Amino acid sequence: MNILRNIFLKASQSAWLRDRATRLGFVRRTAGRFLPGEDADAALAAARNLADSRVISLLTHLGENVSSRPEAEAVTTQYLDLLARVRAAGLPCEISVKLTQLGLDLDADFCFANVTKLIEASVSADPAASKTLWIDMEQSPYIDVTLELYARARRNFRNVGVCVQAYLYRTEKDVASLIAQGATVRLVKGAYSEPAEIAYPKKSDVDDSYFRLAQALLGPEARRAGVRAAMATHDTRLIARITEWAAVQQIPRDEVEFAMLYGIQRAEQLRLAAEGYRSCVLISYGSYWFPWFMRRLAERPANAWFLARNLFAK
Ligand SMILES: Cc1cc2nc3c(=O)[nH]c(=O)nc-3n(C[C@H](O)[C@H](O)[C@H](O)COP(=O)(O)OP(=O)(O)OC[C@H]3O[C@@H](n4cnc5c(N)ncnc54)[C@H](O)[C@@H]3O)c2cc1C
């Protein structure tokens, strides 16, 4: 399974494959399971449906590592339009962005200016109506700069959150520092291929790390500091461990937040919302879906059967 995972992760970085594979009908059909569509209209329609079941949406326009300022500016403008549409429609949606899509590879200050525009556009006069602007975590070379930009943004705004990855040894320290900042944090296992020098190679170690970090982020010190923590995982055993532990700690259900990806564990998303937990779903849209789709196959190589089935479907 690790071999397949590595093949998909390598494929996610191949521009050659992206150009060819995205034209194939069976690849597009399989990706469609995780993607309501390529444009904002499709994402907003999916968010509206989820809102009917008390599920909050996180919207992300697929893309990463843009190589020019006009491209990064176009992404920023597109997100500003999306935020305006979300507000006008009164939808329970937040936005999640990748810093390399907002120009991080070009100039950190330019990227920061773009992020700041999005955070400002997410603020509302009524603090309860303000939206959080979430910052994704990318490959390990970006971690320090992402956490630095986050801390910089956090000095001026409360409505900004950042993602941390449980597969990295360093995350325990990063989480301690984020708790001290009273930060807004999304905890994930981690989606990239990282070497054993910096990341747990064994899945069981990643799962244990995830649970320890979840306990820290929901623990008394974090709660006193005003931390908002979202547990982004589809791992139902881990979700059960966290909810059982939170119940023993007498943490109200509406202060325990989970997030999953569109199209994965739908029943679990609805169950958590119906039971009073904060349940969120990340909806991705856009035409640049190939690297993202390959990472979804890497997470669960069994999804490759889907791909194979769609090859023969009409
Ligand atoms: C809201 C959200 C935001 C994220 N943001 C980031 C980020 O910023 N940076 C980052 O590195 N990663 C991010 N990720 C991805 C994350 O790191 C994991 O790669 C992904 O969530 C799979 O891990 P898991 O916790 O679900 O556990 P796993 O142990 O991988 O999966 C547990 C179970 O969930 C189901 N499952 C998991 N993945 C899939 C799939 N692709 N298809 C079908 N079933 C599946 C399977 O039943 C599997 O057995 C995000 C994930 C979510 C949900």
The ligand as an ORCA input file, in Angstrom:
! r2SCAN-3c Opt
* xyz 0 1
  C     -10.909     19.600      6.106
  C      -9.567     19.052      5.748
  C      -8.511     19.914      5.492
  C      -7.241     19.396      5.181
  N      -6.200     20.264      5.024
  C      -4.946     19.768      4.883
  C      -3.819     20.624      4.857
  O      -3.943     21.851      4.932
  N      -2.582     20.056      4.756
  C      -2.411     18.692      4.677
  O      -1.258     18.229      4.628
  N      -3.476     17.870      4.657
  C      -4.723     18.359      4.760
  N      -5.792     17.505      4.776
  C      -5.593     16.063      4.413
  C      -5.141     15.238      5.592
  O      -3.808     15.539      5.943
  C      -5.209     13.728      5.298
  O      -4.391     13.439      4.206
  C      -6.614     13.234      5.003
  O      -7.559     13.828      5.822
  C      -6.690     11.673      5.208
  O      -6.377     11.355      6.525
  P      -7.464     10.907      7.619
  O      -7.242     11.729      8.843
  O      -8.821     10.966      7.072
  O      -7.040      9.453      8.058
  P      -6.735      8.126      7.231
  O      -6.156      7.194      8.224
  O      -5.939      8.440      6.001
  O      -8.163      7.639      6.788
  C      -9.115      7.134      7.701
  C     -10.277      6.569      6.912
  O     -10.961      7.631      6.249
  C     -11.350      7.244      4.940
  N     -10.590      8.053      3.955
  C      -9.508      8.837      4.196
  N      -9.095      9.437      3.066
  C      -9.927      9.002      2.092
  C     -10.016      9.249      0.702
  N      -9.170     10.059      0.063
  N     -10.997      8.629      0.011
  C     -11.877      7.797      0.615
  N     -11.843      7.510      1.936
  C     -10.883      8.113      2.661
  C     -11.011      5.773      4.809
  O     -12.108      5.038      5.240
  C      -9.859      5.600      5.783
  O      -9.726      4.298      6.254
  C      -7.057     17.984      5.091
  C      -8.117     17.129      5.351
  C      -9.343     17.642      5.676
  C     -10.452     16.689      5.974
*
